[in-house]
Amino acid sequence: MADLSDEADTPTAAGSGASPTAAESPQAAAAEGDPLARLPVYARSLLRIRVPVQVRLASKRQSIGQIVDLCAGSIITFTKTCDEMLELKAGGCNIAVGEAVKVGDKFGLRISSMTMPNERFQAVRTND
């Protein structure tokens, strides 16, 4: 095991007796610039998991007969107005709401607010 007690006395690459700066230490630079760098390695690896991200425009229920009657050119109307906020979902959970924006020739979502997760309460059962 290495003895780390003498590190403060060891001169740095710049020649001073001070401890390394953030620019000289990659770990210190990462910790200062990125708060996620302070997480344990296993927790940072969880952040690389890819989940589906979806924007929900609107939804409605229709009878199977109405769905069977759909064809090219059919228009389905919804009760949601054009200026209402859209829901952003990640992994099937609502995480934010925002407004549709055009980004070049693509569609985007400008986040207006983040959504707090629904609290789930479970009844406490007693064995009577």
Summary of the structure (lengths in Angstrom):
residues: 128
radius of gyration: 26.6
end to end distance: 56.7
largest distance: 81.3
contacts: 191
relative contact order: 0.09
helix: 20%
strand: 23%
